[in-house]
Every structure is written in C-alpha cells, then in structure tokens.
C-alpha cells in the first residue's frame, strides 16, 4: 500500500489514490447526482480507484459492484475496500464491462454509474500512458457498450447516471435509446456564472417513457475562487483544499 496516497473523504472513509489512478470533481458530482438510497444495489462501471463506491459508503447503501478493466486500478480499489473494512458492501470486479453476463445477475441492479472517457476513439491527441489512454479516450469501450451493459444488469425502471462533455450529449442519447434506456434528467455544470458548461450530468431509466427534465445549472465556484454554496454542501466534510 506504500505506493498509494491516502485521501480522507469524511465519515470515516479514506480513498487511496496514485499518479495513474486518482479522481476529480466530475466523479464527486456524479456520485452526488446519482442520489443513492439505502436499499439500492448499485454498480459503478470503470470505477478506477473506487472513488464513487467509497463516496456512497459515507451514507447507507445496500451493495455496490465496482467494475474495472485495469488490474492495477482494481488492486488499488480492493486495497481501499480492505482499508475501510467495506468488503461486505463493495465487490470489486476486475473485468471488461462488456463481459458481465454470468458475473452480475441480469436485472438485479437499481443504479449504474459511469464516468466514461470524454473523447471518442480516434478523436483528439491520444495520451501516451496506458492508464490515461483508457481514462480519457474511448479505446476500451464506447457509449453503445456502456449502455448495453447497463441495460443488461439494470432492473426495469433502474437508473443509469453518467457525466460527459456537453458536445457528446446527442451521441449518448442515441446509444441510450438503442439500449431501451430513456434519458430523463440532465444538469449542466459550469465553472462560474457566465461560463459555458464543461460537463453535463445525465440520468436515464431502463424502460422509461419519453420526457426530459433539465435541472438548474450547477456552478463550481461563486465569487472569486471560493466554492459555490452548493459545491460546499456536496463536498461536506472532506478536504476541500485538496481539490
């Protein structure tokens, strides 16, 4: 565990981060946006260092599957689960998200989250490091893969929550509807009032009817370099100065 750095999240939960596998504001916002309930069975696809499952464990949650294709990231997430004695809550699965049949029961999950690569495969300058390449570019999966996997493990009415760049919304919606997952709720995120949104949070329901709610925009910062009131509430008791 010496190669990992500890980052306290509050409520007795500590994450393990490394140069290859860490987390940012987008993951924290997605964990909050998903609005997990105590009875939910959840799955975080592409969990990385396991930050979203760890954040959920600050509150009551039934069970969480944490799926990650990278052996290094999976080992890091498992080490964090052991450090926090969360083995009864979080099950880390070192597997390609396209290969979950027979591993996670079909229709057994209430909420799926995914913080996917922001750049489609073949777009932009490809990162040199393997971990960066997987995290930033769609080299291991695309929206169709994500939505098909989510549709398989979600129960009817179950929710898929994702965060993406706004310019990829139409692409994502097409993949969601192809997998019979209907977009139901979105929220744009901007750095400050007056700035263009850099992120959009999306919630869709398996088997849902058409009809989309656009929530009020979320601003990361208020005046100066201070976090906005809502961001301070989202971050709550973990170390703001490390963001």
N, C-alpha and C positions, 0 to 999 in steps of 0.2 A: 504493500500500500504506500511505500515510500515515494513512488513516482507521481502520486496523486496529491492535489492540494485540497484541503478541507474548506468548504464554504458553508457557513451556518445559515439556514433558511428560516429559523424561528420554530417555535413549538416543539423544540427538541429534535428537529430533523437537520441532518448535515449532508450536503452533497459532496461528491468527490469529482473534481474537475482536473483536466490535464490540458496541455497545449493542443493536443489533437481533438479532444472531446470536451467541450465546455457548453455554455448556454448563454442566451442573450434575452433581451426584453421581449422578443417575439414569443419565446417559449413560455415565459411567465404570463403574458397576456392570453395566450391560448389556453393555458391551464385554468385561468380565471374565467374565460369566456365559456368554457365547456359546462360550467355550473353543475358539477358533480353532486349527486345526492348519496346519502349514506347507504342506501340499498343497492346502488348501481354496481354492475360488473362492467369494468372498463378495459380498454385496450389502447395503448399508445404505440403506434407504428413508427418505426425509425426513431426509437427512444433515445439514442445516443448515450449520454451519461446517466440517463434515467431521471432527468430533472422534473418532467411533468408528473410521473408517478410519485416522486418524492414530495412534490408540492401538494398533490392530492392527499397524501397521508398526513398532512398537517391537520386535516379535518377527518371526520369519519368516512370511510369508504369500504365497500364490501370486498372486492377483489380486483386486482389490476394485472393484466398481461402486458409486459413490456417487450416488444419485438424489435430486434436489432440484427442486421445482417453482418456487421463488423464484429469479429471475435474480440478485438481489443476493447471496443466500446461496450460489448456485452459483459466482458470481465470487469470493466470499470463499474458498470451499473450493478452487477452482482456484488461487488465489494461494498458499494454504498448501501445496498439492501442489508447485507450482513452487519455493517457498521451500525445501522439504525434498528437492527432486530426486527426487520419488516418481512421476513421470509414467509409469514402466514398471509401477508397482504399482497405482496408483489412477486410475480413469477416472471423472471427474465428468460426470454426465448431467443436463442441465437439462431435466427432463421430468416430466409428471404420472405418478405411479406406476401409474395406470390405463392408460397408453399405452406399455407397454414391449414389446409384440409387435413383432418385427422389429428391435428395438434390442438386447435381451439374449436370446440363444438360449434357447428353451424347454428346460427340464430340464437346464440347464448349471451351475447354482449349488448349492453344498453347504450354505451357511448364509446366511440372510437375517435381518437385524435391523431393528427398527423401534421407535423411541421415539415413540409416537403422541400426538396431543392427548389430554389427560387428561379433558376434558369433552366429552360428546357434543354434536352440533349441536343448538342450541335449548335447551341446559341451562346454567344459571348466568348470570352477568353477562358479556356479550360485551366483550372487550378493545377499546379504541379503535384501537390501532395495527394495521396490516395484518399485520406480522410476528408480533405477539403473538396476533392472532386466529387465524392459521394454526397457530401452535405450540401454543396452549392449547385450542382448540376444534375440533371435527371439521367445519370448514367446507369443506375441500377433499377429504376422503375419510373413510370410516368403516371399521369393522372388516371388513365384507364386502369392501370394495375392497382393503384391505391383504392379507387372506388369499387372495383370488382372484389378485392379482398375485404373491404369494409362491408359491402353488401352481403357477402357470404357469412360473416360472423355476427352481424347485427341482427337483433330481433326485429319484428315488424314494428315500426314506429321508433326504432332505435336511431340515435343521432350520430352523424359524422361531423366533426368540427375540425377545421383546417385554417391555417393562416398563409396567405400568399401575397405576391405583389399584385396591385390593382389591375395591371395590364394583362394578367392571365386569368381574370375572372370568367370571361366567356368560355375560354378553353376548359376551365374546371367545371363550369355548369353543364357543358355538353357531356363531359365524362360522367358526372353525377347522374344526369338524367338517363344516360345509356345504361347505368347500373341500377336504375329504378330507385335512385336516391334523390329526393326533391329539395333544392335549395329553399330554405325557409327564413333565414335570418342572416343579415350581414351588418358589419360595423367597420367603418373606415378608421384608420389610426394615422394621425399626423404628428409631427414633432411639436409644432406650435400652431396656435390660431393663425390663419393666413397662409400656412404652408400646404403644399399638396400632400395628400395621403401617401405614405410609403408602404402601407400594409393594409390588408383587409382581412377581417375575421369572418369566417363563413360557417354557418350551421345548416345541415341538411338532414332530412328524415327519410329513412327507408320506407317506401310505400306512402310517403306524404302526398297530400294534394297540392296543386299549384297555389302560389300566394307567397310573396316575399315581403318581409318586414325589414326596413332599413332603420337601424338604431342611430341615435345621435353620435356624432363623431367623438372619438376619444383623442385627447391631446396629452402627449407625454410630458411636456413642460408647460408651465404657466408663465409668470413673469420672470425674466432673467433666465438663470439656469436652474431654477427651483422646479422640482416635480410638481405637476398639477395636483389638485386636491384628490382627484380620483386615482391617480397613479400612487400617491402616498397610501391610500387605502388598500390598493391592490398589493403593494409591497409590504404593507403592515410592519411586522416586527423583524424582518431580516435586513441585512446590512445594505442600506441604500448607497453608502459611499463606494461599494464595490461595483455598482452598475456603470 
